[in-house]
Amino acid sequence: MSDEFDEAVNMTASELERWLRSDESKSVGQSDGGESVGHESGRRIVQLLRTKKGDLTEGDEAHMRKVVGYVHRHLAQRPDGDVEHTRWRYSLMNWGHDPLKD
């Protein structure tokens, strides 16, 4: 699982932490008035990126699978044109993937 996760999550823990503090990050995603699902996931991803592979729990691995699935599904829905300032990109970045990174 961790190879797929490493491929899906192309932001470092510090890049993701910085992003999650931005207004753009907080402006997207589904929430019930509190933190969005993607934003919460991003905070969990930061923790996962800082956890040694041998210390990952079953719950961690389940979340990693969820992240891989989300990133793959979302990438398949890429809008036309420049995506730099789109909700689509911001949502993906909350899940640790910046589509503008190689």
Sequence and secondary structure as in RCSB ss.txt:
>XXXX:A:sequence
MSDEFDEAVNMTASELERWLRSDESKSVGQSDGGESVGHESGRRIVQLLRTKKGDLTEGDEAHMRKVVGYVHRHL
AQRPDGDVEHTRWRYSLMNWGHDPLKD
>XXXX:A:secstr
 HHHHHHH  S HHHHHHHHTSHHHHTSS  SSSS HHHHHHHHHHHHHTS GGG  HHHHHHHHHHHHHHHHHH
TT  SS  TT HHHHHHHHTT  TT  
